[in-house]
Amino acid sequence: MALECSYCGARTTDDATRCPQCLRATGLIAAPESTQSPPWPAKKKALVALGSLALVALVGGGVALGRRARAQSVVAVQQGTASSVSDVPPPFARVEALAFLTRSAQSGDALAKGRAAHEALRTRMRDRPVQTVASIESVPPARTIEALAAALDTGNARLTSLDLCRAIYSALDAAGAQPRFARRASGSRPDVPADPTGVLGRYVVLVGEHAIDPLDSTVIARRDAQPTEMSAAQVTGAMIIQSALSALTSGDRARASTLLVRAVELFPEAGLAHAARAAVTRNGLSGGVDDSVMRDLATAVVASGDDPAIQILRARAALLRGEIELVRTSARSARSRARGWGDAALAQVLAFDPANAQGAGRCDPLIDARESWTDDALTACRALTAEGAAPPDSTAAAQRLARSERDPMRLALAAAALGEVVRLTDERADEYARWLALAGRSDLARAALGDAGP
C-alpha cells in the first residue's frame, strides 16, 4: 500500500520511513487506494526543487522538542545564582609574575616599550610552547593575570587573543607606557574576518598610533587594525563571554546562559556578546533554532558592523529554519566583506542562486578563497557542475576533505561531490543534511539522517 505524507501530501512507497519531499518521519499514513503514487523524478532539476522544499519543512517536530529543551534550560538558569559571575577575575593587574615583560619595557617612548614587551612575550612563547586558541571547542575560561603569567612560564597552556592582550596590557601599564585595550575589526589580511568564530573576538593593545597583536606576533599601524577601544567593564564583558563559551563546551549550559546575561549588560554594543548568547541558546534547543536566536544574531550583525563571521553564523541558523533567502543574502554579504574566506565562499556555493549568479559559475567564489582546504574544495566543487563524468581529480579532492574536515558545510560539499554520504554523527548532522539538500542532493540528505545507507 502506498503511503502519503500528512504534512505536504507527497506519496511514497510503503517501505519508506521518511517523506521524500519534506523529509518528515512522523507524518506518513496510508494513502487512499483510488490515487496512484507518482514515480520518483529522475532529472537533476527535480532533485534541486526537492531540496528547496525539503529545507523549508525539515524543522518539523524538532522545533517543539527544542522549545521544551529551551524551557528546561531557562528553569535551570533561574535556579542558579548571580554569584556565578563573581568568579570572573579583574581584567588587569600589576603582578610580579609578569616582571619578565615589565623589565623589558623600561626605556624609550610608548611604542618602544610596546615593541620591547611584545618581543619578550614572543621569546617566552617560543621557549615555552603555548597553544593559541582560535576555536570555541578548546577555549579555556577567563583566568587571573597571575594564572596567565604562570601559563606563560610553564608552557603547554591554552591562551586566547584576549588572554595574551590582558597580560601585555598589564605589563605595559606597570611600565608606564599608557596602553589602551581594543577590539580588532580587520583580519590578518583585508579579505578575511578578524575572528572567524564570530564569538571569541580578536584583541590588540594600542601604544601611541600602533597596535600590538600577540596572536599574530605583529606590531602594525593602528589604522590597519581598525580598533575599537574598550573600557575595563567591556573587557570584563569579553572575559565573561570567554568563560561562558568554556562552560558551554564543558556541558554547563545553565552557567553559560547566566554568564551571558551579564556579558550583554556589560558589553551590549559588541556583536560577539549577542552572537555568543545565540550560540548558547541554540545549543539548548537540541539542534533547533527559535526566534530568540535569530533576534540575537540580527542584533549581532548590526552591532558588529556587518561582521562576515556573524553573517555566516546567521546563515547556518537560517538554514535550520528553512529560511533559504536569508541563507543566500547572509552568504553574499559575508563574501562581499571577506572574499578570501573559505567558509563565506562555500556557503555561497552550496546556496547557489542561478537567478542572482550574473553569469558567474557556481564554484567561482572558491577561486578567491585562500585557506589550505579551499584548493580541494574548488576541485571537488567542479564535480557538482560537470557534464557527464566528474573530473578525475575531483574524487581525490573530495576524499581528502572527507578525511580532514568535520564542519558540516565542508562535509556536505565532499559528500555531494562523491555522491555518497560521509558520516557525521554528532549534533550537527541536521545542518549537514540541510546543506546537502540545498546542494541538490536530497537523497544523500535522507541517508545522512539515517533513512538509507551511504
Beta strands, then each sheet from edge to edge (+ up, - down):
strand 1: 3-5
strand 2: 11-12
strand 3: 28-30
strand 4: 131-132
strand 5: 158-159
strand 6: 180-184
strand 7: 203-207
strand 8: 210-213
strand 9: 218-221
strand 10: 227-229
sheet 1: 2+ 1- 3+
sheet 2: 4+ 5+
sheet 3: 9+ 8- 7+ 6- 10+
end
